[in-house]
């Protein structure tokens, strides 16, 4: 079996800078369509949440789109949706049983296998005959099938292509995403921007932090590593290698990319990005994503 980490293990710098770029919601405006049209209907259908579909939708949108957990891998996100539903008064009043899904929680928490479909299958081989894991596999396959059928023709945000072209002779660029690699390859090639990145890294490789570590550790100065992302998890990945972070603001992505192209990009290459400038961008970013659901406010 091919080792999905091998492209990053073999990675050799061609330029003095490394830039990791998240895909969904960062390079592409695909977060809304993927979650609202693909993930959430299948959460409701696969896990028997039809009696509380309104609240399941609100919980899933909060976790995956409008909170500090935006961009988290689908498995811990699913568990968070269950937990939010179990404590919501309206759900309790309807006496609807929300899945405990103990085995799904165990899979989401383990670190032996990647949190991907192939990782789930390997985990299932070690825990055979588990009905919750069978439901989980059916759900995640249905999500991927829905995305493959529905999500196409969504171009990158304005100034993404321009930024990639501007950087192609200055920095080594890689895609660092929690999305399945197959979907990433399809999207980046569909819009002819795969040519600007050296590796397209998806969930099969590991976490975003693990990807940055594989590609960058010992190869680049930490202040020459930049992660571009739209979620707190992207900031965490950058800091895990002592790198820098440029935030794409959820709901204000066009402005953020234009600012990157006209201002932040040159600061990063010139060595004037770290410090007060980055801190101000992150402070602004933190105002966009709350940690408390609106129904609790």
N, C-alpha and C positions, 0 to 999 in steps of 0.2 A: 504494500500500500504506500502511495506517495505521501511523504511528510508535508503537510500544508505549511509548516513553518520554514521549510527549506529556502524559499526565495529570500526571506529576510535573514536567515542564518548566513546565506551566501552573499548578502548585500555588501557591495564595496562602493565607497564614496567616489563620485565623479566631480563633486563640487564641495566647497567648505561648509555649506548650509544644508540642513535637513528640515523639510516641512511636511508634517502629517496633515491630511485634510479629511475631515469627516464627510460623509456623503449625504444621507437623508437629512433634510432640514438645514443643511449647511451648504453643500455645493448645489444640491437640487431641492426644489420646492415640492418634495414628495412625502413629507411627514403627514400632512393632513389627509391626503388621499389614501395612503397606505393604512393609517390607523382607523380612519372613519369608515372606509369602504371595505377594507380587507381584514384587519385584525379584529375590530370590535364586533362585527356581525358574526364572525366565527367563534369569538369568546362566548357570546350569548348562545349560539346554537350548540356548540360542542359541550359546554359545561352546564346546560340546563338552566340558563338565567332568564328565560323568556318572561317569567312572572315579574321580574324586576329589571326589565331591559333598559328602562329609562335611567335607573340608578347605576346599572352596570356600564352604560355608555358614559355617563358623567364621570364615574370613577376611572374608567380606562382613559378617557380624554385628559383628565387631570394628571394622572400618572405619566402618561406617555407624551403629552404635548404641552401642558400648561403648568408644570411644576418643576421643582428642583431635581426631579427624577427623569425629566425629559431625556430621551435617548438611551435609557437603560436597556440592557438586554431583555428580550421578550420573556424569559423565564422568571427572573425576579420581579419584573413588571406584572406578570400574571398573578403572582402571589400577593403583591401589593393590592391589586384590584380586589381579590378575594377578601383581604383583610379590611379594606375600606368598606366593602359591602356588609361584612359581618357586624360591624359596629354602627352602621347607619340606622337611625331610628325607624325610618320609613320601611326599610327592609325587614327589620325585626318585627314590626307591627304586622307585616304581611305573612309572617311565619314561614318564610321561604328558607330552605336549607341551602346554605352556600357551601360549596365544596371545601373540605378541609385540605384535601390533596397533599397529604403528608409526604407521599413519595415524590411528588413534583417539587415540594419544598426541599426535600433532601437532594434532589438532582440539582436544583438551582443553587444550593449552598456548597456542593462538593467542588473540588478543584482538580480532580483527577482527569475528567473529561471536559472538552470544550462545551460551552452552552450553545450547541448547534444541533441540527437534526442528526448528524452522524454521531455526535457525542451522546445524544439521547439514546440512539440505537445501541451503542456500546454499553451504556449504563443499563439498558433494559436486558441485555444479554447476561449481565451480572445479577439482575433481579427479575427473573422470568415470571410470567403469569400474573403481573400486576395490572389490574384493570385501570387504575388511574394513569399509569404510564402509557397504556394502550390509547386511552382517551387523549392524553397529551400528544402522542405521536400523530394521531388523526387530526388534532387541532392544528399543530404546527405545519403539517403537510398541506392542509386546507388553506392556511394563511398564505403559504408560499405559492400555491396554485392560483389563488385569487390575485396576488400581486403580479404574477407572470401574465395573467389574462388581462388585467385592468391597467396596470401602471406602465404607460408608454407615451411617448410624445411630450414628456415633461422636461423642458430644457433646463440647463443650469441657470442659476440666478445671474442677472446682469453683473458684469465685471469679474465673473469667475474665469471665463475663457481668457479675457484680457490679462488677468493676473497670472494665469498659468503660462501664457505666452511670454509675458514680461520676465518670469522667473526661470524659464526653461534653461537658460545658460548661466544661471546664478546659483541654483539650489537643486538638490535631489528631492523630488517630491514623491510621496507615497499616499495611497488612500488608506485610512485607518478607520474602520467602521465595524459596528456590531451587526450589520446586515449580512445575510448569506452572500458569499463571494459570487455565486452565479448571477444573482440579481445585480450586483455591483458591476460586474464585467459587462453585462448587457447594457446597463444605463450609460456607463462611461464610453462604451464603443458606439452606442446609438447616436450620441451627440458629438462624436469625434474628438473627445478630449482625453481618451485613454493614452494617446500618443505622448502626452506631457508628463505622465507619472511613470515611475519605474516599477512599482509593485501595486497591485490592487489587493488590499488585505481585508478580509471579512471575518466573520465570527468563528470560522473553522480554525483560524490561526490561534485565537485566544482573545484576551482582553485588549483594549486599546493601549493600555500601559505596557502590556507584554510585547505588543507589536513595536512600539516606540523603542523599547529596551533592546529588542532583537536587532532592529535596524540601526539604532543610534549609539548604544552604549560602547564606549571605547573607540568610536569612530569619528565623533563630532564633539566639539566643545559644547557643554550644556547651553551656553548662551547663543549657540548657533543652531539650536533645535527649537522649532516653533510648531505648535499644534493649533490648527484652525478648526473651531467647532462651535456648535450651537447649544451645548449642554454642559452642566457642571461636571459630568463624567469626562468630558474632553479636557477640562481644566485639570482634573485629578490625574489624568493620563500624562499631561505635560509635566506636572509637578513630580510625578513618579520618576522621571529621568532628569529632574532639575531644569527642565526646559521652560520655554515661554509659551504664552497662550494668547491667541487673538480670538475674541468672541464675535460670532455672528448672532445678531440680536433677533430672537424669535418674534416674528411679526414686523420686523424692521430690517429684513435681510438685505434689501437692495441698497439701503444707505450704508450698512456695515461693509458690504463688499466694495462699494465705491470708495469708502474711507480707507479700506485696506489697499486698494489699487493706487489711490492718489497720495496716500500719506504713510500708513503703517508699514507697508512693504519696504519703502526706502529707509525708514527708521530701523527696521530689522536688519537689513543688509549693511547699514552704516554703523550698527552697534549702539544706537541711541534709543532702542525700543524699551529695554528693561528699566525698571524703576518707576518713577511717578507716572510716566505715560501709560505703561501697561496697567498699573494699579488703578488709574482713573477709568480705563476701559472695563476692567473687571468689576469695579464698583457699579458702573452703569449697568453692566450685564446682570448683576445680582438683583437689580430692581425688577427685572422682567419675569422672574420665575419664583413664585411663592412656595412655601413649604406647607401651608395650611389650606385645605380645600375650601372653596367658597361656601359650601354648605355648613362649614364649621365656623366661619368668620362671624 
